[in-house]
Amino acid sequence: MISPGQWFDYRAVPYVRGFNGEGIVGTFDFRTCRHLHDNIYHYVLLGAKDLVEEFSPDWLYIQAEPGSKLVEEALQWKVEKRALFTWENIAIKGLGAIHLPGYDLIVCGNPDAMELVKPYNNRTCLLLQVGVGTDHFQARPGIPRNVDVAYIGRPAMEKGLLYLIKAWPTVKVLSWKDFKELPWEYSQVKVVVAYSQDVLHWKEQAPNYVLLEALSCGCRCVASDTAAMKFWLEGCPEVVMVEGHEQPDDNLRLDRIVRLREGIQKALEVDIGTEGRNWVMERFGNPVVARELLEVLEDA
């Protein structure tokens, strides 16, 4: 499998230095991985071709956007079969449309991705991109849940943080921690909120992995009803789904603030148990996702 070793700084992504209760403030800070040039479509493959051809795998599984240099070049490599993972937050045009038919399998992260891909390649399946390490993400003993409502993530409009600050002014915005430290963050929280928004430059395309990790650590969660969130998370015990996700501009909607406040209050009234963790383990645990991927590859 070829994919970024870590997603942070992988491509030029604008994010904000600070925020306040009225809106996002500060300047944008663009950071780019040293192996990139001007954008994600031009980057150094760092010997991937030689490594893959020497290893000679039955399958080469690539996680990259259609139209990227990696997706293009891998079509020329001497491998048995090729699979590509993609979400629906893509534009199937130009080189992307040319590359897709050359893959033996397109693994799609949600139904919308399948609808985009099928006109170019109908050899598709529906799977998560990665699973959750539930052995690592579990509540740590002896840590009191003294934080009622918390947010973990980027202070960005598409993450719904401004709605959350308005709906629940006492929310604790926890600083981002290293992967190894996150279970201790989740263990002190009763309710984790990820009120994702579909904004002009971003469509929420995955189940928020922060929520999956938080559920695995015994938290209750509040999510928006974006298409991907609803598809993967609806029906999960200890998840409250709040309507309202299409955000056409920067104006906060009062009705959404009210619904979010009501959703958080509802989540706080749910007793903490093991249903959410069990739900994640049965559907999103690493062994489950890995097994499903292997079954799909064997059948392709």
C-alpha positions in Angstrom: 0.0 0.0 0.0 1.3 3.4 -0.9 0.0 6.5 0.9 1.4 9.4 2.9 3.2 8.4 6.1 1.3 11.2 7.8 -1.3 13.5 6.3 -0.3 16.7 8.2 1.7 19.0 5.9 1.3 16.5 3.0 0.0 19.2 0.7 -0.5 22.9 0.7 -3.4 23.4 3.1 -4.4 26.8 4.5 -5.3 26.8 8.1 -5.8 29.5 10.6 -3.5 30.7 13.4 -6.3 31.7 15.8 -10.0 32.3 16.3 -12.5 33.9 18.6 -16.1 33.7 19.4 -17.2 36.0 16.6 -15.3 34.4 13.7 -12.0 33.1 12.5 -9.2 35.6 12.7 -5.5 35.7 11.9 -3.6 35.0 8.7 -3.4 31.9 6.7 -0.3 29.8 7.0 0.5 27.6 3.9 2.7 24.6 4.6 3.9 22.1 2.1 5.7 18.8 2.4 9.3 19.0 1.3 8.6 16.3 -1.4 6.0 18.5 -3.1 6.5 21.3 -5.5 3.5 23.6 -6.2 0.7 21.2 -5.5 -0.4 17.6 -4.9 -0.1 16.6 -8.6 3.7 17.1 -8.7 5.8 15.3 -6.1 8.8 13.0 -5.8 7.9 9.3 -5.6 11.1 8.5 -3.7 11.9 5.1 -5.3 8.3 3.7 -5.0 8.5 2.1 -8.4 11.7 0.2 -7.7 10.4 -0.9 -4.3 7.1 -2.1 -5.7 8.6 -4.0 -8.6 11.2 -5.7 -6.5 8.6 -6.7 -3.9 6.3 -7.9 -6.8 3.0 -7.8 -4.8 -0.3 -9.4 -5.9 -1.9 -6.1 -5.5 -0.7 -2.5 -5.4 -3.1 -0.4 -3.3 -2.7 3.3 -3.8 -4.4 6.0 -1.7 -4.2 9.2 -3.8 -6.4 11.4 -5.9 -7.3 10.5 -9.5 -5.2 12.7 -11.7 -2.2 12.8 -9.3 1.3 11.9 -10.6 1.4 8.7 -8.5 -1.9 7.4 -9.9 -0.6 8.1 -13.5 2.9 6.6 -13.1 1.7 3.5 -11.2 -0.1 2.5 -14.4 3.3 1.9 -16.0 4.8 -0.2 -13.2 5.2 -3.9 -13.5 2.6 -5.2 -11.0 0.0 -7.8 -11.2 -3.1 -5.7 -10.2 -3.7 -2.2 -9.1 -6.3 -0.8 -6.7 -7.0 2.9 -6.0 -8.8 4.4 -3.0 -10.7 7.7 -3.4 -13.4 9.8 -1.7 -16.0 11.9 -3.5 -14.3 15.2 -2.9 -12.7 15.0 -6.3 -13.2 16.3 -9.8 -13.2 13.5 -12.4 -11.8 15.3 -15.3 -8.7 15.5 -17.5 -6.1 12.9 -16.5 -8.3 11.5 -13.7 -10.8 10.3 -16.3 -7.9 8.8 -18.3 -6.3 7.0 -15.4 -9.4 5.4 -13.7 -10.1 2.8 -16.4 -6.6 1.4 -16.0 -7.2 0.2 -12.4 -8.5 -3.2 -11.6 -10.4 -2.0 -8.6 -11.5 1.4 -7.3 -12.2 1.4 -3.5 -14.7 4.2 -2.7 -15.1 5.7 0.7 -18.8 6.4 0.4 -21.7 6.1 -2.1 -21.1 9.5 -3.6 -17.6 8.5 -4.6 -19.0 5.4 -6.3 -21.4 7.5 -8.4 -18.6 9.7 -9.6 -16.3 6.8 -10.4 -18.6 4.3 -12.1 -18.9 6.1 -15.5 -15.1 5.6 -15.9 -14.7 2.3 -14.1 -17.5 0.0 -12.7 -15.1 -2.3 -10.8 -15.8 -0.6 -7.5 -16.4 -1.5 -3.9 -17.5 0.5 -0.8 -15.0 0.5 2.1 -13.5 2.8 4.7 -10.1 4.2 4.0 -8.6 2.9 7.2 -9.8 1.4 10.4 -9.5 2.4 14.1 -7.0 0.9 16.5 -9.4 0.1 19.3 -6.7 -1.5 21.4 -5.0 1.9 21.5 -8.2 4.0 21.5 -9.8 3.0 24.8 -10.6 4.9 28.0 -7.6 5.2 30.3 -8.3 4.2 33.9 -8.3 6.7 36.7 -9.0 9.8 34.5 -12.2 11.6 35.6 -14.5 12.9 32.8 -14.5 16.4 34.1 -14.9 18.1 30.6 -18.6 18.2 29.6 -18.2 19.2 25.9 -15.0 19.3 23.9 -13.7 19.9 20.4 -10.5 18.4 18.9 -9.4 19.5 15.4 -8.6 22.5 13.2 -10.3 25.8 13.9 -11.9 25.9 10.5 -15.3 26.8 9.1 -15.8 23.4 7.6 -15.4 21.8 11.0 -18.3 23.8 12.5 -16.3 25.2 15.4 -17.9 28.6 15.1 -21.3 27.0 15.4 -20.1 25.1 18.4 -18.7 28.2 20.2 -22.1 29.9 19.7 -24.2 26.9 20.8 -22.0 26.0 23.8 -19.8 28.9 24.9 -18.1 26.8 27.6 -16.8 24.2 25.1 -13.2 23.3 25.7 -11.2 23.4 22.6 -8.5 20.8 23.3 -5.1 21.3 21.8 -4.1 18.7 19.2 -2.0 15.9 20.6 0.3 13.3 19.1 -1.6 10.1 18.1 -0.1 8.2 21.1 -1.5 10.8 23.5 -5.0 11.2 22.2 -6.7 8.5 24.3 -5.9 10.5 27.4 -7.6 13.5 25.9 -10.7 11.6 25.0 -10.8 9.9 28.4 -11.5 13.2 30.2 -14.4 14.2 28.0 -18.1 13.4 28.2 -19.2 14.7 24.8 -17.1 15.3 21.7 -18.6 17.5 18.9 -17.8 17.4 15.2 -20.4 19.6 13.5 -18.9 19.3 10.0 -20.1 21.6 7.3 -20.2 21.3 3.5 -18.7 24.6 2.5 -17.8 26.0 -0.9 -14.3 24.7 -0.9 -14.8 21.4 1.0 -17.3 18.6 1.1 -17.2 16.4 4.3 -16.4 13.1 2.7 -15.6 10.7 5.6 -16.9 9.7 8.9 -15.0 12.0 11.2 -12.3 9.8 12.6 -12.1 11.9 15.7 -15.6 10.8 16.5 -14.7 7.1 15.9 -11.7 7.4 18.2 -13.8 9.2 20.8 -16.5 6.6 20.7 -13.9 3.9 21.1 -12.7 5.8 24.3 -16.2 5.8 25.8 -17.3 9.3 24.8 -20.7 10.3 23.5 -20.6 12.3 20.3 -22.5 14.9 18.3 -22.2 14.9 14.5 -23.8 16.8 11.6 -25.8 15.0 9.0 -23.4 15.4 6.1 -23.8 12.6 3.6 -20.8 10.7 4.7 -21.4 11.1 8.4 -25.0 10.0 8.0 -24.0 7.0 5.9 -21.4 5.7 8.3 -22.6 6.9 11.7 -26.4 6.9 11.6 -27.8 4.4 14.1 -24.7 4.3 16.3 -25.6 4.3 20.0 -24.2 7.4 21.8 -24.1 9.5 18.6 -26.5 12.4 18.2 -27.0 13.5 14.6 -27.8 17.2 14.2 -29.4 18.4 10.9 -27.8 21.2 8.9 -24.6 21.0 7.0 -24.8 22.9 3.7 -22.9 26.1 4.4 -23.1 28.5 1.3 -21.4 31.4 3.0 -19.8 32.6 6.3 -23.1 33.6 7.9 -24.0 31.4 10.9 -27.6 30.1 10.9 -29.5 30.7 14.1 -31.6 27.6 13.7 -28.5 25.5 13.4 -27.1 27.0 16.6 -30.3 26.1 18.4 -30.4 22.6 17.0 -26.8 22.0 17.9 -27.3 23.2 21.5 -30.3 20.8 21.8 -28.2 18.0 20.4 -25.4 18.6 22.8 -27.8 18.7 25.7 -29.3 15.4 24.5 -25.9 13.8 24.3 -25.0 14.9 27.8 -28.1 13.1 29.1 -27.0 9.8 27.7 -25.3 7.5 30.2 -21.8 6.6 29.3 -21.6 2.9 28.5 -19.9 0.5 26.1 -22.4 0.5 23.2 -20.5 3.2 21.2 -17.1 1.4 21.7 -18.7 -2.0 20.7 -20.3 -0.4 17.7 -16.9 1.0 16.5 -15.1 -2.3 17.2 -17.7 -4.3 15.2 -17.7 -2.0 12.2 -14.5 0.1 12.1 -11.9 -1.8 14.0 -8.6 -2.4 12.2 -9.2 -6.2 12.0 -12.6 -5.7 10.5 -11.6 -3.2 7.9 -8.5 -5.2 7.0 -10.5 -8.4 6.6 -13.1 -6.7 4.4 -10.3 -5.2 2.2 -8.6 -8.6 1.7 -12.0 -10.2 0.9 -12.6 -7.6 -1.8 -9.2 -8.0 -3.3 -9.5 -11.8 -3.4 -12.8 -11.5 -5.2 -11.7 -8.9 -7.7 
